Amino acid sequence: MGIKAFAAKIIAKQLVSSSKNWIEAPVEAQQKCLQKLIYQAKNTAFGEQNKFSQIKDYEDFKQALLVVDYEALRPFIDRMKAGEENILWPGKPIYWSKTSGTTSGAKFIPISKESIAHHMNAARNALLFYINRTQNSAFVDGKMIFLQGSPKLDKLNEVNVGRLSGIVAHHVPKYLQKNRMPSWETNCIDDWETKVNAVVEETIKEDMRLISGIPSWVQMYFERILERTGKQTIKEVFPNFSLFVYGGVNYEPYRPIFEELIGTRIDTIETYPASEGFIAYQDASESEGLLLNLDAGIFFEFIPLQKIHEESPPRIPLWEVELNTNYVIVMSTNAGLWSYMIGDTVRFTSIKPYRIKVTGRVKHFISAFGEHVIAEEAEAAMNYAMQKTGAIVAEFHLAPQVKPLDGLPFHEWFVEFTKKPDSESEFSKFLDLKLQEQNVYYKDLIQGSILKPAQVFNCRPNTFKDYMKSIGKLGGQNKIARLADNRKLAEGLVALQQS
């Protein structure tokens, strides 16, 4: 065991022990967090406008501030982008995290000197929790690869601008720099396919032990490695590879293809980072859900998903949430986002401690017929169909077919198979049965002959990669929407079948 691996076990034990302070007293931690945020921002333009100096508790806070989206905060953010100080948070942001918005165009999310530390600490803590519970720290003595966006940053009135993954690359601790791959030069390559090829060449002979990234893009890396080496499995190339860290999407639909590519099942760590803050990370392997990060300068509120479209939807603090209810996350942060709805939906799998599972996006659902199917249900149906048929799916997307050429409308699953099922009709049947089991509204539509059972559109190999490339979102932190209430993505996939 190397010095780093030995030290990591000691640090991990200390971190887990100190974390009990907020894990075991979550309500107190959140109340203190809110008070601190209000105090720190009371003299900002936003704080003065909303009379932060008069806010004494959560009820005052809820009365003073409405839940907002990016458009509501845009006037303040535009002032900050123009160079003004003390607008949403004291001073200026140290970064702008640039994200893609569907309705607002590019969004600029502020990152402060206070919040950047929590982005880094949470990623570190996820690894330390893993080391403490498994006693596996050997990976820190080998090479680690982080497939991410370019760390090249632009400037906007002296503030650095970039993608979140590129920003955090500037804050990797020195003790990990020698282990970390790819090189800075390779990481700066903008074209994703060129970048992946360069990463392959750099890493192919290294002792890779930890690999991190969004599953779909790590899959591409693995496939290129096998093409380049002629080996059958990743374990043949990287025998000490033992840990995969991912975030942003549900890993379960990818698990079968990863196990086939790697040659075995390996340990995984799930994280839930966002430009707005590092929301949660996996703290246990035997429990469902991710530990809500209550030690990150974030005050959380929640809106029941079923009430989100009401004129004044109810919002509740952490201490009033219930298990197995879908909620929309609302955040107030130490970067100056206030009662900000990020658009993700979660449900609590535990309240001692508070653990969540991401169930989708507010805008990613199907309710063309009143069924309101969410991503979690679609992913569970796909997993079930794969298990029952032995099929392996590279990627999928679900969309409504409202105007079929003949017959009743239906749900259309666009599926790119790595291993096809013996019977596509059986595969479709299992998709439909599992979705009916989870969603009573969908079941009623099928049984009432309003919809006919689901149909599968078999996409040619690389369809999803080609689609992302066609819209300029290949690689990095970009993800395919699992489902949509329209056919924009679906029609893009159809069009590629003839190309």
RODRENMAR-159900 format. One line per field, with one value per residue (C-alpha): residue in three letters; x, y, z. Coordinates in nm, 3 decimals, always signed. Layout:
BEGIN
resn = c(ALA_...)
px = c(X_...)
py = c(Y_...)
pz = c(Z_...)
END
This chain:
BEGIN
resn = c(MET_GLY_ILE_LYS_ALA_PHE_ALA_ALA_LYS_ILE_ILE_ALA_LYS_GLN_LEU_VAL_SER_SER_SER_LYS_ASN_TRP_ILE_GLU_ALA_PRO_VAL_GLU_ALA_GLN_GLN_LYS_CYS_LEU_GLN_LYS_LEU_ILE_TYR_GLN_ALA_LYS_ASN_THR_ALA_PHE_GLY_GLU_GLN_ASN_LYS_PHE_SER_GLN_ILE_LYS_ASP_TYR_GLU_ASP_PHE_LYS_GLN_ALA_LEU_LEU_VAL_VAL_ASP_TYR_GLU_ALA_LEU_ARG_PRO_PHE_ILE_ASP_ARG_MET_LYS_ALA_GLY_GLU_GLU_ASN_ILE_LEU_TRP_PRO_GLY_LYS_PRO_ILE_TYR_TRP_SER_LYS_THR_SER_GLY_THR_THR_SER_GLY_ALA_LYS_PHE_ILE_PRO_ILE_SER_LYS_GLU_SER_ILE_ALA_HIS_HIS_MET_ASN_ALA_ALA_ARG_ASN_ALA_LEU_LEU_PHE_TYR_ILE_ASN_ARG_THR_GLN_ASN_SER_ALA_PHE_VAL_ASP_GLY_LYS_MET_ILE_PHE_LEU_GLN_GLY_SER_PRO_LYS_LEU_ASP_LYS_LEU_ASN_GLU_VAL_ASN_VAL_GLY_ARG_LEU_SER_GLY_ILE_VAL_ALA_HIS_HIS_VAL_PRO_LYS_TYR_LEU_GLN_LYS_ASN_ARG_MET_PRO_SER_TRP_GLU_THR_ASN_CYS_ILE_ASP_ASP_TRP_GLU_THR_LYS_VAL_ASN_ALA_VAL_VAL_GLU_GLU_THR_ILE_LYS_GLU_ASP_MET_ARG_LEU_ILE_SER_GLY_ILE_PRO_SER_TRP_VAL_GLN_MET_TYR_PHE_GLU_ARG_ILE_LEU_GLU_ARG_THR_GLY_LYS_GLN_THR_ILE_LYS_GLU_VAL_PHE_PRO_ASN_PHE_SER_LEU_PHE_VAL_TYR_GLY_GLY_VAL_ASN_TYR_GLU_PRO_TYR_ARG_PRO_ILE_PHE_GLU_GLU_LEU_ILE_GLY_THR_ARG_ILE_ASP_THR_ILE_GLU_THR_TYR_PRO_ALA_SER_GLU_GLY_PHE_ILE_ALA_TYR_GLN_ASP_ALA_SER_GLU_SER_GLU_GLY_LEU_LEU_LEU_ASN_LEU_ASP_ALA_GLY_ILE_PHE_PHE_GLU_PHE_ILE_PRO_LEU_GLN_LYS_ILE_HIS_GLU_GLU_SER_PRO_PRO_ARG_ILE_PRO_LEU_TRP_GLU_VAL_GLU_LEU_ASN_THR_ASN_TYR_VAL_ILE_VAL_MET_SER_THR_ASN_ALA_GLY_LEU_TRP_SER_TYR_MET_ILE_GLY_ASP_THR_VAL_ARG_PHE_THR_SER_ILE_LYS_PRO_TYR_ARG_ILE_LYS_VAL_THR_GLY_ARG_VAL_LYS_HIS_PHE_ILE_SER_ALA_PHE_GLY_GLU_HIS_VAL_ILE_ALA_GLU_GLU_ALA_GLU_ALA_ALA_MET_ASN_TYR_ALA_MET_GLN_LYS_THR_GLY_ALA_ILE_VAL_ALA_GLU_PHE_HIS_LEU_ALA_PRO_GLN_VAL_LYS_PRO_LEU_ASP_GLY_LEU_PRO_PHE_HIS_GLU_TRP_PHE_VAL_GLU_PHE_THR_LYS_LYS_PRO_ASP_SER_GLU_SER_GLU_PHE_SER_LYS_PHE_LEU_ASP_LEU_LYS_LEU_GLN_GLU_GLN_ASN_VAL_TYR_TYR_LYS_ASP_LEU_ILE_GLN_GLY_SER_ILE_LEU_LYS_PRO_ALA_GLN_VAL_PHE_ASN_CYS_ARG_PRO_ASN_THR_PHE_LYS_ASP_TYR_MET_LYS_SER_ILE_GLY_LYS_LEU_GLY_GLY_GLN_ASN_LYS_ILE_ALA_ARG_LEU_ALA_ASP_ASN_ARG_LYS_LEU_ALA_GLU_GLY_LEU_VAL_ALA_LEU_GLN_GLN_SER)
px = c(+0.000_+0.137_+0.163_-0.134_-0.356_-0.261_-0.321_-0.652_-0.791_-0.703_-0.851_-1.162_-1.226_-1.187_-1.416_-1.695_-1.674_-1.692_-1.979_-2.200_-2.246_-2.473_-2.595_-2.740_-2.873_-2.999_-3.274_-3.041_-2.782_-3.035_-3.168_-2.815_-2.737_-3.036_-2.948_-2.588_-2.690_-2.933_-2.675_-2.401_-2.624_-2.829_-2.631_-2.643_-2.882_-3.104_-3.087_-3.184_-3.466_-3.611_-3.548_-3.316_-3.240_-3.598_-3.595_-3.576_-3.676_-3.791_-4.148_-4.023_-3.797_-4.082_-4.302_-4.027_-3.912_-4.100_-3.971_-3.795_-3.640_-3.350_-3.562_-3.673_-3.311_-3.182_-3.200_-2.971_-2.742_-2.717_-2.602_-2.338_-2.225_-2.185_-1.936_-2.147_-2.062_-2.275_-2.583_-2.693_-2.392_-2.113_-1.848_-1.828_-1.850_-1.514_-1.662_-1.961_-2.067_-2.218_-2.497_-2.737_-3.093_-3.392_-3.603_-3.350_-3.067_-2.726_-2.745_-2.471_-2.473_-2.256_-1.992_-1.846_-1.525_-1.740_-1.925_-1.630_-1.481_-1.800_-1.803_-1.457_-1.515_-1.827_-1.648_-1.366_-1.611_-1.784_-1.452_-1.366_-1.702_-1.637_-1.287_-1.413_-1.689_-1.491_-1.133_-1.039_-0.797_-0.557_-0.696_-0.534_-0.189_-0.268_-0.391_-0.733_-0.911_-1.181_-1.364_-1.491_-1.530_-1.245_-1.080_-1.020_-1.197_-1.320_-1.342_-1.642_-1.555_-1.258_-1.462_-1.371_-1.643_-1.660_-1.842_-1.860_-1.642_-1.381_-1.392_-1.337_-1.037_-0.858_-0.908_-0.787_-0.563_-0.190_-0.159_-0.379_-0.225_+0.039_-0.226_-0.481_-0.532_-0.563_-0.304_-0.404_-0.335_-0.559_-0.832_-0.836_-0.925_-1.271_-1.376_-1.498_-1.408_-1.056_-1.031_-1.140_-0.882_-0.612_-0.722_-0.699_-0.343_-0.238_-0.395_-0.369_-0.046_-0.114_-0.220_-0.577_-0.765_-1.044_-1.245_-1.503_-1.751_-2.101_-2.169_-2.249_-1.916_-1.714_-1.873_-1.732_-1.389_-1.406_-1.510_-1.220_-0.977_-1.091_-1.075_-0.723_-0.589_-0.784_-0.861_-1.198_-1.247_-1.130_-1.001_-0.749_-0.620_-0.650_-0.629_-0.633_-0.936_-1.170_-1.391_-1.624_-1.755_-2.047_-2.319_-2.588_-2.776_-2.906_-2.639_-2.870_-2.968_-2.595_-2.492_-2.530_-2.321_-2.056_-2.024_-1.981_-1.721_-1.531_-1.559_-1.692_-1.895_-1.690_-1.770_-1.943_-1.999_-2.288_-2.269_-2.516_-2.325_-2.487_-2.365_-2.592_-2.425_-2.311_-2.645_-2.580_-2.345_-2.349_-2.252_-2.352_-2.367_-2.643_-2.894_-3.091_-3.039_-2.773_-2.690_-2.829_-2.534_-2.644_-2.291_-2.243_-2.386_-2.717_-3.061_-3.309_-3.681_-3.915_-4.234_-4.454_-4.427_-4.800_-4.862_-4.586_-4.819_-5.052_-5.055_-4.893_-4.753_-4.675_-4.310_-4.174_-3.841_-3.642_-3.803_-4.149_-4.072_-4.224_-4.089_-4.168_-4.315_-4.174_-4.049_-3.901_-3.579_-3.554_-3.217_-3.074_-2.695_-2.376_-2.324_-2.636_-2.917_-3.231_-3.531_-3.410_-3.584_-3.323_-3.575_-3.474_-3.716_-3.627_-3.791_-3.668_-3.568_-3.471_-3.509_-3.263_-3.037_-3.189_-3.122_-3.268_-3.302_-3.315_-3.635_-3.611_-3.657_-3.967_-3.962_-3.874_-4.197_-4.472_-4.827_-4.960_-5.257_-5.268_-5.040_-4.743_-4.475_-4.142_-3.783_-3.760_-4.055_-3.915_-3.574_-3.729_-3.932_-3.618_-3.424_-3.708_-3.727_-3.351_-3.359_-3.648_-3.506_-3.128_-3.105_-2.844_-2.932_-2.677_-2.922_-3.294_-3.553_-3.928_-4.173_-4.548_-4.684_-5.001_-5.081_-4.992_-5.057_-5.322_-5.482_-5.458_-5.178_-4.898_-4.570_-4.275_-3.944_-3.638_-3.384_-3.025_-2.936_-2.590_-2.740_-3.083_-3.353_-3.462_-3.807_-3.863_-4.234_-4.154_-3.920_-4.197_-4.444_-4.218_-4.160_-4.533_-4.617_-4.362_-4.475_-4.837_-4.734_-4.571_-4.812_-5.183_-5.282_-5.090_-5.246_-5.595_-5.519_-5.403_-5.688_-5.942_-5.821_-5.720_-5.362_-5.232_-4.931_-4.584_-4.386_-4.009_-3.825_-3.498_-3.222_-2.909_-2.573_-2.438_-2.770_-2.767_-2.402_-2.467_-2.771_-2.573_-2.300_-2.557_-2.676_-2.325_-2.352_-2.127_-1.937_-1.853_-2.140_-2.414_-2.683_-2.964_-3.311_-3.468_-3.815_-4.000_-4.358_-4.289_-4.122_-3.838_-3.564_-3.761_-3.786_-3.414_-3.346_-3.580_-3.411_-3.072_-3.187_-3.177_-2.839)
py = c(+0.000_+0.339_+0.645_+0.813_+0.509_+0.476_+0.846_+0.836_+0.578_+0.799_+1.112_+0.920_+0.804_+1.157_+1.304_+1.054_+1.112_+1.492_+1.468_+1.318_+1.671_+1.770_+1.425_+1.355_+1.709_+1.801_+2.042_+2.246_+2.244_+2.379_+2.646_+2.766_+2.764_+2.986_+3.232_+3.252_+3.308_+3.584_+3.755_+3.742_+3.885_+4.141_+4.435_+4.326_+4.488_+4.179_+4.160_+4.524_+4.500_+4.198_+4.333_+4.053_+4.248_+4.182_+3.807_+3.612_+3.258_+3.036_+3.162_+3.520_+3.402_+3.226_+3.535_+3.765_+3.565_+3.403_+3.090_+3.203_+3.065_+3.202_+3.459_+3.614_+3.652_+3.761_+4.141_+4.091_+3.854_+4.099_+4.368_+4.130_+4.039_+4.411_+4.428_+4.552_+4.423_+4.321_+4.236_+3.881_+3.802_+4.011_+4.115_+3.962_+3.597_+3.436_+3.230_+3.215_+2.859_+2.869_+2.622_+2.554_+2.673_+2.556_+2.868_+3.122_+3.057_+3.031_+3.069_+3.221_+3.071_+3.253_+3.066_+3.250_+3.201_+3.043_+2.803_+2.674_+2.516_+2.318_+2.197_+2.049_+1.923_+1.730_+1.544_+1.463_+1.355_+1.110_+0.931_+0.944_+0.799_+0.517_+0.454_+0.449_+0.196_-0.035_+0.021_+0.025_+0.312_+0.149_+0.355_+0.673_+0.522_+0.473_+0.689_+0.853_+0.980_+1.247_+1.276_+1.631_+1.954_+2.180_+2.375_+2.669_+2.973_+3.294_+3.634_+3.854_+4.180_+4.015_+3.712_+3.370_+3.191_+2.820_+2.492_+2.360_+2.056_+2.284_+2.522_+2.253_+2.126_+2.440_+2.336_+1.975_+1.940_+1.929_+1.586_+1.445_+1.630_+1.364_+1.092_+1.279_+1.224_+1.327_+1.602_+1.965_+1.991_+1.696_+1.820_+2.147_+1.979_+2.103_+1.840_+1.548_+1.263_+1.403_+1.442_+1.085_+0.949_+1.159_+1.039_+0.681_+0.730_+0.896_+0.640_+0.312_+0.204_+0.363_+0.203_+0.336_+0.267_+0.525_+0.650_+0.927_+1.079_+1.064_+0.697_+0.751_+0.926_+0.685_+0.408_+0.571_+0.585_+0.216_+0.116_+0.313_+0.151_-0.196_-0.106_+0.030_-0.266_-0.555_-0.673_-0.818_-0.632_-0.317_-0.527_-0.682_-0.333_-0.187_-0.482_-0.251_-0.051_-0.077_+0.231_+0.419_+0.761_+0.911_+1.171_+1.344_+1.034_+0.706_+0.438_+0.137_+0.138_+0.143_-0.124_-0.429_-0.278_-0.153_-0.497_-0.647_-0.386_-0.402_-0.779_-0.773_-0.564_-0.301_-0.055_+0.268_+0.603_+0.823_+1.200_+1.481_+1.796_+2.100_+2.446_+2.578_+2.361_+2.008_+1.865_+1.507_+1.210_+0.841_+0.768_+0.403_+0.107_-0.083_+0.206_+0.351_+0.720_+0.986_+1.175_+1.528_+1.763_+1.976_+2.103_+2.301_+2.648_+2.548_+2.590_+2.350_+2.383_+2.151_+2.180_+1.871_+1.791_+1.732_+2.092_+2.266_+2.412_+2.572_+2.952_+2.955_+2.607_+2.519_+2.499_+2.328_+2.305_+1.986_+1.900_+1.870_+1.638_+1.291_+0.967_+0.855_+1.184_+1.355_+1.704_+1.988_+2.116_+2.482_+2.618_+2.927_+2.926_+3.094_+3.207_+3.428_+3.213_+3.273_+3.036_+2.923_+2.633_+2.434_+2.213_+1.873_+1.638_+1.405_+1.177_+1.098_+0.738_+0.804_+1.081_+0.942_+1.047_+1.252_+1.068_+1.146_+0.983_+1.195_+1.112_+1.348_+1.703_+1.918_+1.966_+1.605_+1.409_+1.271_+1.383_+1.412_+1.203_+1.302_+1.022_+1.231_+0.965_+1.071_+0.966_+0.733_+0.530_+0.513_+0.399_+0.133_+0.002_-0.016_-0.200_-0.450_-0.517_-0.573_-0.811_-1.013_-1.043_-1.032_-0.732_-0.461_-0.102_+0.165_+0.456_+0.532_+0.808_+0.796_+1.025_+1.032_+0.946_+1.153_+1.128_+0.779_+0.689_+0.443_+0.327_+0.460_+0.686_+0.529_+0.577_+0.530_+0.411_+0.496_+0.231_+0.177_-0.183_-0.315_-0.661_-0.706_-0.916_-1.237_-1.083_-0.709_-0.761_-0.930_-0.643_-0.391_-0.592_-0.585_-0.210_-0.155_-0.387_-0.224_+0.126_+0.030_-0.119_+0.209_+0.461_+0.404_+0.681_+0.515_+0.181_+0.331_+0.475_+0.135_-0.061_+0.199_+0.171_+0.537_+0.432_+0.117_-0.057_+0.087_+0.041_+0.028_+0.216_+0.030_+0.288_+0.204_+0.198_+0.541_+0.717_+0.901_+0.999_+1.130_+1.323_+1.493_+1.573_+1.723_+1.969_+2.055_+1.875_+1.574_+1.482_+1.673_+1.707_+1.689_+1.427_+1.275_+1.348_+1.016_+1.136_+1.438_+1.556_+1.646_+1.482_+1.725_+1.483_+1.187_+1.338_+1.414_+1.047_+0.938_+1.172_+1.017_+0.668_+0.765_+0.938)
pz = c(+0.000_-0.102_+0.120_-0.050_-0.010_+0.359_+0.428_+0.241_+0.487_+0.784_+0.623_+0.519_+0.875_+1.008_+0.742_+0.799_+1.173_+1.141_+0.891_+1.161_+1.298_+1.010_+0.904_+1.249_+1.303_+0.954_+1.056_+1.275_+0.994_+0.744_+0.979_+1.055_+0.684_+0.606_+0.882_+0.759_+0.396_+0.492_+0.714_+0.450_+0.175_+0.370_+0.231_-0.132_-0.378_-0.367_+0.012_+0.058_-0.197_-0.017_+0.337_+0.446_+0.765_+0.879_+0.813_+1.139_+1.042_+0.757_+0.761_+0.720_+0.437_+0.259_+0.286_+0.159_-0.145_-0.429_-0.600_-0.919_-1.235_-1.436_-1.618_-1.289_-1.175_-1.515_-1.442_-1.140_-1.330_-1.621_-1.377_-1.242_-1.593_-1.662_-1.374_-1.082_-0.735_-0.435_-0.639_-0.546_-0.326_-0.174_-0.423_-0.769_-0.871_-0.938_-1.223_-1.449_-1.521_-1.869_-1.930_-2.214_-2.159_-2.358_-2.302_-2.181_-2.424_-2.257_-1.882_-1.670_-1.321_-1.065_-0.867_-0.568_-0.374_-0.102_-0.331_-0.535_-0.224_-0.168_-0.530_-0.474_-0.120_-0.215_-0.495_-0.252_+0.018_-0.215_-0.261_+0.109_+0.212_-0.035_+0.103_+0.461_+0.397_+0.163_+0.284_-0.085_-0.128_-0.374_-0.662_-0.528_-0.597_-0.966_-1.250_-1.256_-1.562_-1.566_-1.898_-1.893_-2.084_-2.183_-1.899_-2.134_-1.991_-2.148_-1.978_-1.912_-1.735_-1.566_-1.453_-1.592_-1.791_-1.872_-1.829_-1.473_-1.546_-1.702_-1.407_-1.144_-1.342_-1.220_-0.858_-0.854_-0.545_-0.608_-0.449_-0.727_-1.020_-1.090_-1.089_-1.295_-1.667_-1.946_-1.985_-1.985_-2.359_-2.440_-2.208_-2.403_-2.733_-2.829_-3.084_-2.877_-3.113_-3.160_-2.785_-2.711_-2.956_-2.789_-2.444_-2.566_-2.686_-2.359_-2.127_-2.311_-2.137_-1.800_-1.472_-1.485_-1.161_-1.141_-1.438_-1.410_-1.653_-1.796_-1.886_-2.254_-2.318_-2.104_-2.310_-2.624_-2.459_-2.366_-2.716_-2.868_-2.622_-2.727_-3.096_-3.053_-2.850_-2.999_-2.646_-2.546_-2.218_-2.042_-1.752_-1.991_-2.071_-1.719_-1.475_-1.170_-1.281_-0.981_-0.954_-1.187_-1.076_-1.263_-1.238_-1.437_-1.556_-1.417_-1.453_-1.441_-1.813_-1.894_-1.643_-1.874_-2.153_-1.907_-1.749_-2.094_-2.194_-1.865_-1.832_-1.477_-1.236_-1.055_-0.778_-0.871_-0.701_-0.806_-0.764_-0.826_-0.920_-1.080_-1.171_-0.897_-0.632_-0.551_-0.441_-0.328_-0.345_-0.266_+0.092_+0.117_-0.118_+0.061_+0.064_-0.224_-0.291_-0.250_+0.068_+0.042_+0.083_+0.378_+0.442_+0.123_+0.183_+0.023_+0.180_+0.022_-0.035_-0.222_-0.427_-0.481_-0.851_-0.888_-0.776_-0.969_-1.230_-0.974_-0.966_-0.619_-0.561_-0.199_-0.097_+0.208_+0.391_+0.434_+0.768_+0.610_+0.318_+0.292_+0.152_-0.203_-0.320_-0.627_-0.552_-0.752_-0.593_-0.491_-0.376_-0.206_-0.225_-0.115_-0.473_-0.469_-0.608_-0.403_-0.392_-0.732_-0.907_-1.099_-1.281_-1.140_-0.967_-0.682_-0.430_-0.082_-0.022_+0.340_+0.597_+0.854_+0.693_+0.411_+0.087_-0.254_-0.590_-0.905_-1.091_-1.389_-1.505_-1.473_-1.852_-1.937_-1.918_-2.138_-2.073_-2.425_-2.312_-1.943_-1.821_-1.692_-1.730_-1.578_-1.646_-1.347_-1.478_-1.830_-1.704_-1.481_-1.777_-1.991_-1.720_-1.684_-2.058_-2.076_-1.780_-1.924_-2.275_-2.229_-2.461_-2.408_-2.494_-2.576_-2.558_-2.578_-2.599_-2.543_-2.725_-2.791_-3.134_-3.137_-3.509_-3.636_-3.996_-3.880_-3.559_-3.206_-3.083_-2.876_-2.693_-2.927_-2.785_-2.994_-2.900_-3.009_-2.925_-2.856_-2.828_-2.984_-2.815_-2.984_-3.020_-3.047_-2.987_-2.654_-2.567_-2.643_-2.435_-2.129_-2.169_-2.173_-1.884_-1.653_-1.743_-1.674_-1.341_-1.234_-1.383_-1.326_-1.567_-1.849_-1.754_-1.775_-2.120_-2.248_-2.092_-2.202_-2.564_-2.573_-2.652_-2.809_-2.650_-2.692_-3.011_-3.055_-3.328_-3.385_-3.441_-3.635_-3.449_-3.345_-3.411_-3.079_-3.110_-3.461_-3.339_-3.061_-3.311_-3.550_-3.284_-3.162_-2.827_-2.869_-2.554_-2.237_-1.992_-2.256_-2.207_-2.412_-2.274_-2.183_-2.277_-2.409_-2.446_-2.809_-3.109_-3.176_-3.074_-3.209_-3.556_-3.548_-3.479_-3.758_-4.007_-3.932_-4.029_-4.397_-4.379)
END
